[in-house]
Amino acid sequence: MSEPIPDKLSELLDAGVRVAIAEAIERHRKLGESISILKDGKIVTLTGDEIPPAKKN
């Protein structure tokens, strides 16, 4: 039987995934590559020019 993952570890993993996704989206924007997103229950493809710049923290 495996031990449950502590909440703190799952929070770290979640944060890492969010950073990786943000970096991938920003890379697509800079290279002018399109991405597909879910908006209002529909799949929408954004061109590189339509992707908003990443927010600086």
N, C-alpha and C positions, 0 to 999 in steps of 0.2 A: 504494500500500500504506500502511495507516495504522500509526502507531506504537502500541505497547502502552501502556495507561494505567499510570502508575507506581503501585506498591503504596500509597504514601502518599496519593495522590489518591483511590484507591478506598476507603481507610480513612476519609478525610474524608467522602466521599459516604455511606458506610455509616452513619457516626455521625449525619449530618444526617437520613437517612431514619429512623433509630431515634428521634431527638428528635421529628420530625414525627408519627410514629405515636403516641408516648407523649402528645403534646399533643392529638391528635385523640381518643384514648381518654379522656383526662381531660375534654375538652370534652363528650363524650357522657355521661360520668358526671355532671358538674355539671348538664347540661341534662335528665337523666333519660331520655336516648335509649338504645335498645338497640344492641348490637353482636353480631355473630356471630363465633365463634372456632372453631378446630379443637381438640378435646379428645379424647384417646384414639381418634383416627382418625374421630371423628364431629363434625359441625357442631352447635354448641350456641349458642343465642341467650341472651345475658345482658341483663337489664333494667338500666336505669341504676343501680338500687339494688344490683344484684348485682356491679357492676364495682368491684373494690377500688381505693381511693385510690392515686394515684401515689406512689412512694417519693421522698423528698427525699434528694438526694445530699449 
